[in-house]
């Protein structure tokens, strides 16, 4: 049993134009998929930014109302605290969902670009002389793991900043009304 795969220099006759046509069709397909993925990444990113801005605005409104309103009695500290907690819980569910979809779509978008590079290399090989040696940089053919780590680090930093901001608002909701009563 011969498991030998014929090299490009062994292809003869009409196999080469057929392979070239397949590669060109594959590249067009990958480009259209990449365009759709790019739009999805952009849409998800915009939705995430809008969601985070809305969350920060609502938490800022709660913080401002607690810090600027001297009429909140100490025994009702739980009202703004509960409102802030409810806002946090309601925000966390879609935020996690959108972040997961954005990261997954971005990863597939990056993989699509790698596949496009490989298909482009096939097209160049099929349309050039077989004796010509083509040099392809290794960094174009391997996945860029630093992008993945940077993306995850960015998500972690944004999430930690939002958690820290939420802790500040919750602490203010708990202690500012009682502190003002004690000072007065």
N, C-alpha and C positions, 0 to 999 in steps of 0.2 A: 504494500500500500504506500503510495507516494503522497506525502503531505506537503510537498514543495509548492509554494505559491509563486507563480511566474512574476518576474520583475517587469518593470516598465520597458526595459530594453528588449524583452522577449515578445512583447505584443506586436502583432503584425496585422496587416490588412485593414479591415474596417473596425477593428476593436478600439483603436485609438480615437477616431472621431466619435464613436458611440460613448466612450468613457468621458470625452471632453463635453459632449452634449449633456450627459448625466450630471457632470460636475457643475456646469453652468446653470442647469435647472435647479440643482440643490442649492446653489448660492443665491439664486433669486428667491427661493422659498425661505431660506434662512434670513435674508434681508427683510422680507415682509413680516416674518415672525419677530425679528428684532425690532422693527418699527412699532409693532403692537406692544411688545414688551416694554419698549422705551416709553410709550404713552402711558402704560399701566404704572410703571415706576414713577413717572412724573405725577400722575393723578394721586397715587397713594402717598407720595411725599407731600403734596399740597394738602391732602386731607389730614395727614399727621400734624403738619404745622398748624393748620386751622384748629385742630382738636387741642393741641397744647396751648395755643394762644387763648382759646376760650376757657380752658381750665385755669390758666394763670389769671385771667381777667376775673373770673368768678371768685377764685380764692383771694385775690387782691380786694375785690369788693367786700367780701366777708371780713377780711382783716381790717380794712378801712372803716367799716361800720362798727366793728368792736372797739377799735382804738380811738375813734373820733366821737363816739356816742357815750356821754357820761351817764345816761339815764338807764343803762342796763344794770339791774341789781345783781348782786353776787349770787343769789340763789338761782338765777336763770342763766348761769354760765354755760349750761349744757345745750341751750338752744343754738347759738352760733357754732359751738363745738360739734353738735350733731349734724348741722347743715354742712359744715366743712367735711366731716367724715362721709356723709352721704354723697357729696360732690366727688370725693376721692374714689369711693367705690364705683360710682357710676362712670367715672372717667377711666378707671383702670381696665375695665372689661373691653371697651372698643380700642383703647390704646394698645393693649397687648395683641389684640387681633390684627390691627392695622400694621403694627411693627413686624409681626411674624410674616404677614403677607408681603410687606414691602421688602423685607430681607430676602425672602424666598424668591420673589420676582426679580430682584436685583441680581441674585446669584444666577438664576436662569438666563438673565440678560447677559451677564458676563460669560457664561458658558456658550451662549449663542455666538458671541464675538469670537471666542476661541475656535468654534467650529467653522465660522466664516473664514478665519485665517487659514485653517487647514484646507478648506475647499479651494480657497484662492491659490494656495500652494499647489494643489493638484492641477488646477487649471494652468498654472504657469508651467508645471512639469509636462503636462500633456501637449501644450502648444509650443514647447521649445524642443530643441534637439536633444535626443536622448543621451548623447555623449557629453553634453554640457553638465557640469556639476553645479548644483544650486546650493547655496549656503543659506540656511534658515536659522536665525538666532533662536537659541533655546528658550529665551524668556517669552517669545511669542507663542511657543507650543506648550508651555506648562501653565497651569492655573496660578494666578497671582494670589497666593494665600495672604499676603500682607493686606490686600484690599478687604478680604473677609475679616481679618482681625481688626483692622481699622474701623470697619462698619460695626462690628460687635462692640468694640470699645466705645464708639460714639453713642450707640444705643444705651450702653451701661451708664455712661456719664450723664446723658440726658435724663435717664430714669432716676439715677441717684440725686441729681439736682432737683428733680420734681419731688422726690421723697423728702429731701431736706427742706424744701420750701413748704411742703405740707406740714412737716413737723413744726416749723416756725409758726405757721398759721394756727395749728391746733394748740400749741403752747400759748399763743396770744389769746386765743378764744377762751382758754381755761383760766389764765391768770390775770389778764388785764381788767376784766370787770370787778373782780374781787380786790385787786390792788387799788383801783380808783376809789372803791368804797372805804377801804382801810385808810387811805390817805385823807379822804374828806372827813 
